[in-house]
Amino acid sequence: MTAPEIHCGDCRAVLAALTPASVDVVVTSPPYNLDLRYASYQDRREDAEYLDWMVRVAEAVRRVMKPDASFFLNISGSSARPWLPFELIVRLRPLFVLQNHITWIKSIATGSDSVGHYKPVGGTRFLNHAHEHIFHLTLDGNVKLDRLAIGVPFKDKSNIARRGHVRDLRCRGNTWFIPYATVQSRAEKFHHPGTFPVDLPRWCIRLHGRPAPVVLDPFMGTGTTLVAARLEHAHGIGIDIDPAYVAIARERLSRLEDG
């Protein structure tokens, strides 16, 4: 397996230098424009400016995608600003087909029990924000997936034979419960305000279902997608504008190889 490629720089400039139609899977979580505290990026633009910028990034991503590639775009609004993810996905309609819309559930309560990260919100207007969007974008909407690669066992085992399944697995569906680990300090998130669990990109890579894929994250941050790519025997390409985050990503991958 070749070593991952890590680039420090503006993602549009780096993407322009990559080989066209060379990437199998894109998994990324760009800045949400919610005024999060990044070290080298101001996460508070006018909405129109932000949307224009994201469309230009998406155009650069599209150029490097193979015809049957998958682009998993993780993004979220906030309780007070819920529209932006939907405004963005409408703006991307000329470039991609929205093949699947996955809801990443970070915390869930059933009955009197709860599992996952809980971040309290003040005031009395809003419910706790416990999910984010994963928009699965493709070039033509006809990309075949390996749905059972992240499948779950049947509760009613009679459905295995009755419905013609060859093994005890069914499609997980488009709600993914991946608990977001509770942390008590920014250091536990590598001093990055927008990390996601490593299982999220791992599931995306498995779902796309290609052997030894090339996996790209143009907003790599601290390298979680590249860690996932390594664990899934994929070739990772990561880009980030912040040298400190790039250094953390390199360290995480080095520890992974040493372990």
N, C-alpha and C positions, 0 to 999 in steps of 0.2 A: 504494500500500500504506500502510495506516495505521501510525502509530508504535506500537511495543509498549507495553503497559501494565505498569508496574512498581509494586508495592505493598510498602511496608514495614510489617509487622505480623503478628499471629497469623493463620495461614492460615484457621482456622475462622471468625474474625470477618470477614476479607476475603471468603471464599467466600460467606458469608451475604448479602453485599451485591451479589454478581454476579447477572446475569439467569439465571433457571432455564432449563435445556435450551438453553444457548447455546454449548457447547464441543464441538468435534469430536474432539479428541485430547488426552488427558492423558498427559504423560510426566514421571515424577518419581522421585526417589530420596530417600525420607525418612531421618531418622536411624535407624540400625540397632540402637540400644540396646546398643552394644558399647563404650561408654566412650571414644568418639572425642573429640578435643579441639576442640569447636566454641567459638566466642567467646561466644555468647549463649544457649547451650542446654546443659543438663546431660544428656548422652547415657548415663545409667545410672539407669534406673528399675527398680522391681520389674517382673518380666515381666508380671504381671496388669495392672498400671497402664499399662504401655506398650501392651499389646494393646487395652485399653479405649480409650485415647487414639487409637490408630490407627483403630479402628472408627468413632469419632466423626468423625475427619477424612474417612474414606472415605464416610460418610453425607453429609457436606457436599459432597464431590466428586461423588457420584452425583446430587445435586440439580441441578448445573449441566451435566451431560452430556446431549447430544442423544440421542434414542432409538437412533441407530445409531453412537454414539460409541465410541471405544476408549480404555481406560485401561491404560497400560503402567506397571506398578509394578516398579521395579528395587530389589531388596533382597537382602541376604545375611546369613547367619549367620557364625560363625567355626568354626574347627576344634574348639574347646573348647565352643562353644555353637551346635550346628548346627540345633536344633529350631525356633527362633523364626520363621523365614520360613514354615515349614509350619503352625505354629500360627496365624500371622496369616492365611494364605490360607484356612484352615478357618473362622476367625471371620468372614471376609468372604463366606462362601458364601450367607447370606441376602440379601446386597445385590447380588451379581454372579454371572455365569456365568464360569468360567475357560475361555475359548475356546481359548487357547494358552498353553503353558508353554515359554518360550524360555530356553535356557542361553547366557548371555554368557560366552564363553571369552576371558579376558584374556591368557593365556599358554598356549602349547602346545609340546610336544616330540614330534617324530616322528623315529624313529631316533636319530641322535646330534646332531640339530640342534634348536634351540629359537628361538621367536619370541615377543616380547611381554614384558610386565613380570614380573619374578621378584622376589618378596619372601621372603627366607629365613625359615623358622620354626625356633625353637629346640627342643631336646629330641629324643626319638626316637619319640614316639607318632603324630605326624600327618604327612600328606603336605602339600606346598605347596598353599595354597588358591588355585586359578587360575581359578575361575569364580564367577559370580553368577547370580541368578535374575532373569528378566523375566517377570512374570505379566501376560498379556494378558487383561484383564477387560472384559466387555461386559454390557449389560443383559439380553440375551436369548440370547446365544450364536450368533446368526445374522447377524453383521455381515460383509458381503462385503469382502474385502481385495483389494488389487492385489499379488498375490504376486510377479509378475514385475518390479515396480518395484524390487525388491532381488534380482532373480534372478541366476543365474550361467549361463555358457555350458555346453552339453553337452560332456562329454569325448568321447563317441562320437557324432559328427555324424550317423550314420545314424538316431539316435533322433529327429531333428528331423522328418523326413518319416514315418518308421515309426510314430511315436506321434501324428501329426497336429498337431504344433506349427507355428505360423505364423512363428516366429522362433527364433533360437538362444539360448533362455533357458529355464531350468527353475527351479522353486521352490528357494530356498536351504535351506529346512527350518528346524527349530527349534533349531539350534546356530549361534550367530553368533560368528565369530572376529573380534573387534575389538580389536587389540592395545592394551594399556594402556601408554602411554608411560612409560618409566623417567624418574624425576626425581631430582635430587640435593639438592633443597632444597624447603622448604615454599613458598617464593616462586614456584617454577615451577608450583605448584598454586593460586596466588592465596591462599596461607595458609588454604586450606580442606581439611579432612581427607577429604572424600568426593566429589571430582569424578569425572565420567565423560567419555569421549571424545565429541566433538561428533558423530561418526558414529552413535553409539547413538541419540540422539533423531532424527537425520535419517532413519535407517532406519525407525524407528517411524512417523514422519510419512508417509514414502513408502508404507509398507505399508498404512496406513489408506486411502490412495488417493483423498482428496477434494481438489478444487481449492480453493486459497486457504482452507485450514482455519483455524479458531480453535484455537490450541494453548495449553494451560495447564500450568504447573508450580507447584504449591502449595508446594514446597520448593525454590525456585529456586536458592539458593546464589549462586554467582558468575555465573549467567546462561547456562550452556551450552545449555539447552533453548531459550532465547530467541534465542541465536545461531543454533542449528539452524533455528528457525522462520523467521528472517530469510533464511537461505540457501535455504530451501525455499519462499519466497514465501508464508509463512503469517503470520497475525496472532498474536503471542505475548502471553500474560498470565503474569507471574511474580510470585510472592509469597515474601518471606522476612522473618524476624523480626529479622535482624541488619543494622543500618544500614551496617556496613562492607562486607558482602557485596553489599548493594544498590548501594552506590557503585561497587564493582568491576563489577557487571553493567552498570550504566549506561555506565561507561567502555568496556567491551568492545564494547557495541553502538555507541557513538559512533565508536570506531575502525573498526568494520566499515563503517559508513556513509561515513566519510571515505575509506576505502580503495577 
